[in-house]
Amino acid sequence: MKHLIYVTEDDENIRNLICVALESFGYQTRSFETAEEALEAVKEAQGDLPSLFVFDWMLPGMDGMAAVGKLKAAAETKKIPVMMLTAKDSELDVVAGLDGGADDYMTKPFGILEFSARIRNLLKRFSDDKQEGKNLSVGDISIDLEKREVRMRGQEVELTLKEYELLCYLMENTSRVVTREELLDRIWGYDYDGETRTLDMHIKTLRQKLGEAGHSIKTVRGVGYRIS
């Protein structure tokens, strides 16, 4: 299911640019010119809330920071991440924005690649928070997501950060084959500029560290990998 992102920006050109960019990266969007419109849409959502809010700070009527304050004060929206956009670029403004409830802050003008990477990281971070206290388990491999511990038959396995993220993603998607392109995008992200054999090397070392359980990571030739 695609993430839904609410975009509130009074400049129509910037609003359209943001929505087109987000949709090109696989997200769904709803756009609003004012904070009042966005808050009304939240009320009418009846539980079908967005995964993330993007707000411009300076808006006609209620400003973005006031809207964020309302969202963070409401039980149903307080845990939804907020990206704040603004032309205010002083250190004091950044601190005020973050202290006011924004979870990330970008100053205009900004690059679309950096923007999309920050959106992806916000969604991942808040998704990881929801997983706290839960475990993943496939065969002899188990992961304590809160402690970030990997165990094979009860014995702790030391992994690098990328190996850990790679294993988590595969174990979160046991019902399907995960393509190489998806893994490169999800694990290495926008700043990845190496060759695809980097993924193969990480899979190889991951299998080695998992010992006998490493055989559960299957290669689907020409497509990607799956764990079972």
C-alpha positions in Angstrom: 0.0 0.0 0.0 1.4 3.4 -1.0 2.1 6.1 1.6 -0.2 9.0 1.4 1.4 12.4 2.0 -0.5 15.7 2.6 1.3 18.7 1.0 0.3 22.2 2.2 1.9 25.0 0.2 0.3 28.3 -1.0 2.6 28.7 -4.0 0.9 26.7 -6.7 4.1 26.0 -8.7 6.0 24.7 -5.7 3.0 22.7 -4.6 2.6 21.0 -8.0 6.4 20.4 -8.2 6.4 18.7 -4.8 3.4 16.5 -5.6 4.8 15.4 -9.0 8.1 14.6 -7.5 6.6 12.6 -4.6 4.3 10.7 -7.0 7.3 9.9 -9.3 8.9 8.2 -6.2 5.8 6.1 -5.6 3.8 8.1 -3.1 0.2 9.2 -3.2 -0.4 12.9 -2.5 -3.2 15.3 -1.6 -2.5 19.0 -1.9 -3.8 22.1 0.0 -3.3 25.8 -0.3 -4.0 26.6 3.3 -3.5 25.0 6.7 -7.3 25.2 7.4 -8.0 23.1 4.3 -5.4 20.5 5.4 -6.8 20.3 9.0 -10.4 20.0 7.6 -9.2 17.1 5.4 -7.8 15.4 8.5 -11.1 15.7 10.3 -12.9 14.2 7.3 -10.4 11.4 6.9 -12.2 9.1 9.4 -9.1 7.2 10.3 -7.7 7.1 6.8 -4.9 9.4 7.8 -1.7 10.3 5.8 1.6 8.8 6.6 3.3 12.2 6.5 2.6 15.9 6.4 4.5 18.5 4.4 3.8 22.1 5.5 5.1 25.5 4.3 5.7 27.7 7.3 4.3 31.0 5.8 0.8 30.4 4.7 -2.3 32.7 4.3 -4.4 32.5 7.4 -3.1 30.0 9.9 0.6 29.5 9.4 2.2 26.1 9.1 3.7 26.1 12.6 0.3 26.7 14.2 -1.1 23.8 12.2 1.7 21.5 13.2 1.0 22.4 16.8 -2.6 21.3 16.4 -1.6 18.1 14.8 0.9 17.2 17.5 -1.6 18.0 20.2 -4.2 15.6 18.8 -3.9 11.9 19.8 -4.7 10.6 16.3 -2.1 12.7 14.5 0.7 13.3 17.1 2.8 10.4 15.9 2.6 11.3 12.1 5.9 12.9 11.0 6.0 16.5 9.7 8.4 18.0 7.2 8.5 21.8 7.4 9.4 23.9 4.3 10.3 27.6 4.6 12.4 30.4 3.3 13.5 31.1 6.9 17.0 29.8 7.1 18.6 31.2 10.3 19.7 28.8 13.0 17.1 30.3 15.4 14.3 29.7 12.8 15.4 26.0 12.4 15.4 25.5 16.1 12.0 27.2 16.4 10.6 24.9 13.7 12.0 21.7 15.3 10.9 22.8 18.8 7.5 23.7 17.4 6.8 20.1 16.4 8.4 19.6 13.0 10.3 16.4 12.6 12.5 17.7 9.8 13.1 21.1 8.2 14.2 22.2 4.8 14.9 25.7 3.6 13.9 26.9 0.1 15.1 26.5 -2.5 15.8 22.8 -2.1 16.8 19.9 -4.3 14.2 17.3 -5.1 16.6 14.3 -4.5 17.5 15.6 -1.1 13.8 16.3 -0.3 12.8 12.8 -1.4 15.6 11.2 0.7 14.5 13.1 3.8 10.9 12.1 3.2 12.0 8.4 2.9 14.1 8.6 6.0 11.3 10.2 8.0 8.9 7.5 6.9 11.4 4.8 7.8 12.2 6.3 11.1 8.6 6.5 12.2 7.9 3.1 10.8 10.8 1.7 12.9 9.4 3.4 16.0 6.1 1.5 15.5 8.0 -1.7 15.4 9.6 -1.3 18.8 9.1 -4.2 21.0 8.3 -6.5 18.1 10.4 -9.4 16.8 11.0 -10.9 13.4 11.6 -14.6 13.0 12.3 -16.8 10.0 13.5 -20.4 10.7 16.5 -20.2 13.1 17.0 -16.5 12.6 15.3 -14.0 15.0 15.6 -10.2 15.3 14.8 -8.1 18.3 13.9 -4.8 16.6 14.0 -2.8 19.8 17.5 -4.0 20.8 18.6 -4.4 17.2 19.9 -7.8 18.0 20.2 -10.7 15.5 20.3 -14.2 16.8 20.8 -17.6 15.0 19.6 -20.5 17.2 19.9 -18.2 20.2 23.5 -17.1 19.5 24.0 -13.4 18.8 25.3 -12.6 15.3 27.3 -9.4 14.8 26.3 -7.6 11.6 27.2 -4.3 10.0 24.5 -1.6 9.7 23.8 -2.4 6.1 23.8 -6.2 6.7 21.3 -5.6 9.5 19.0 -3.4 7.4 19.2 -5.8 4.5 18.2 -8.8 6.7 15.4 -6.9 8.3 14.0 -5.8 5.0 14.1 -9.4 3.6 12.5 -10.8 6.8 9.7 -8.1 6.7 8.9 -9.3 3.1 9.0 -13.1 3.4 5.9 -13.5 1.2 7.6 -12.3 -1.9 10.7 -11.9 -4.0 12.4 -8.6 -3.3 14.0 -7.2 -6.4 17.6 -6.0 -6.6 16.5 -2.5 -7.5 14.2 -2.3 -4.5 16.9 -3.4 -2.1 19.4 -0.9 -3.6 16.8 1.9 -3.2 15.6 0.9 0.3 19.0 0.1 1.8 21.4 2.3 0.0 19.0 5.1 -0.9 19.5 8.2 -3.0 23.3 8.5 -2.3 24.1 5.0 -3.6 26.2 5.3 -6.7 28.1 2.1 -6.7 27.7 -1.0 -8.9 25.1 -3.6 -8.1 27.7 -6.1 -7.1 27.9 -4.3 -3.8 24.5 -5.8 -3.0 25.8 -9.3 -4.0 28.8 -8.9 -1.7 26.6 -7.9 1.3 24.3 -10.9 0.6 27.4 -13.2 0.5 28.8 -11.9 3.8 25.4 -12.0 5.4 24.9 -15.6 4.5 28.4 -16.4 5.9 27.7 -14.8 9.2 24.4 -16.6 9.6 26.1 -19.9 9.2 23.7 -22.8 8.3 20.8 -20.4 8.4 22.3 -18.4 5.6 20.9 -20.9 3.2 17.5 -19.5 3.9 18.4 -16.4 1.8 17.6 -17.6 -1.7 18.7 -16.0 -5.0 16.0 -15.7 -7.6 18.1 -15.4 -10.8 17.5 -12.3 -12.8 15.1 -10.9 -10.2 16.4 -10.6 -6.7 16.3 -12.3 -3.3 13.9 -13.9 -0.9 14.1 -15.4 2.6 12.2 -18.5 3.7 
